[in-house]
Amino acid sequence: MFAAVTPDQPDRELFVWAVLFSRMPLAEFFWKDCPDQVGSALVASKIFKSLAGKARLQGKLHLADELDSNAGLVLVSAVFLRATAYC
């Protein structure tokens, strides 16, 4: 009936799940094992910003601030990684 689907990169799949559910400690854990950490961080930042915008529209300002903060943390991690890798 249904074929079993095995992801090629389970760490990336779990990273995206952790980002979507705003589980920052888990997201950081799985992000470290992603093959493209900078790209993954940029995607996560965009997801967080999008979720923050939706939360702000619904009047959930505290959640929106937390999601914006998460987006900033992910971007700072990506910039730090890039700076240490290329210097």
LOKOLSE-708758 format. One line per 10 residues: number of its first residue (from 0); their letters; for each residue x, y negated, z negated of C-alpha. Coordinates in Angstrom, 1 decimal. Example, Ala and Ser with C-alpha at 12.3 -4.5 7.8 and 13.67 -1.06 7.14 Angstrom:
# residues 2
0) AS) 12.3:4.5:-7.8 | 13.7:1.1:-7.1
This chain:
# residues 87
0) MFAAVTPDQP) 0.0:0.0:0.0 | 2.5:-2.7:-1.2 | 6.1:-2.5:-0.5 | 8.6:-3.3:-3.3 | 10.3:-6.6:-2.6 | 13.8:-7.0:-4.0 | 15.2:-10.5:-3.9 | 18.6:-11.0:-2.5 | 19.6:-13.3:-5.3 | 17.6:-12.6:-8.5
10) DRELFVWAVL) 19.5:-15.3:-10.4 | 18.3:-18.0:-8.0 | 14.7:-16.7:-8.2 | 14.8:-16.7:-12.0 | 16.3:-20.2:-11.9 | 13.4:-21.5:-9.8 | 10.9:-19.8:-12.1 | 12.6:-21.4:-15.2 | 12.5:-24.9:-13.5 | 8.8:-24.5:-12.5
20) FSRMPLAEFF) 8.0:-23.6:-16.1 | 10.3:-26.3:-17.5 | 12.4:-23.9:-19.5 | 15.7:-25.8:-19.5 | 17.9:-23.4:-21.5 | 16.9:-20.5:-19.2 | 17.3:-22.8:-16.1 | 20.8:-23.7:-17.2 | 21.7:-20.0:-17.8 | 20.5:-18.9:-14.4
30) WKDCPDQVGS) 21.9:-22.0:-12.7 | 25.4:-21.0:-13.7 | 25.1:-17.8:-11.6 | 23.5:-19.4:-8.5 | 25.8:-19.2:-5.5 | 25.0:-22.8:-4.4 | 24.9:-24.7:-7.7 | 24.9:-28.2:-6.2 | 22.0:-27.4:-3.8 | 20.1:-25.6:-6.5
40) ALVASKIFKS) 20.5:-28.6:-8.8 | 19.2:-31.0:-6.1 | 16.1:-28.7:-5.6 | 15.5:-28.5:-9.3 | 15.7:-32.3:-9.7 | 13.2:-32.8:-6.9 | 10.8:-30.2:-8.5 | 11.1:-32.0:-11.9 | 10.5:-35.4:-10.3 | 7.5:-34.1:-8.4
50) LAGKARLQGK) 6.1:-32.5:-11.6 | 6.7:-35.7:-13.5 | 4.8:-37.7:-11.0 | 1.8:-35.3:-11.2 | 1.9:-35.4:-15.0 | 2.0:-39.2:-15.0 | -1.1:-39.3:-12.7 | -2.9:-37.1:-15.2 | -1.9:-39.5:-18.1 | 0.5:-37.0:-19.7
60) LHLADELDSN) 3.2:-39.6:-20.2 | 5.2:-37.6:-22.8 | 5.5:-34.6:-20.4 | 6.4:-36.9:-17.5 | 9.2:-38.5:-19.5 | 10.5:-35.0:-20.5 | 10.4:-33.9:-16.8 | 12.2:-37.0:-15.7 | 14.8:-36.4:-18.4 | 15.2:-32.8:-17.1
70) AGLVLVSAVF) 15.7:-34.1:-13.6 | 18.4:-36.4:-14.8 | 20.2:-33.7:-16.7 | 20.2:-31.4:-13.7 | 21.7:-34.2:-11.5 | 24.3:-35.0:-14.0 | 25.3:-31.3:-14.2 | 25.6:-31.2:-10.4 | 27.7:-34.4:-10.2 | 30.0:-33.1:-12.9
80) LRATAYC) 30.4:-29.8:-11.1 | 31.2:-31.5:-7.9 | 33.7:-33.9:-9.5 | 35.5:-31.1:-11.3 | 35.6:-28.8:-8.2 | 36.9:-31.4:-5.8 | 39.4:-33.3:-8.0
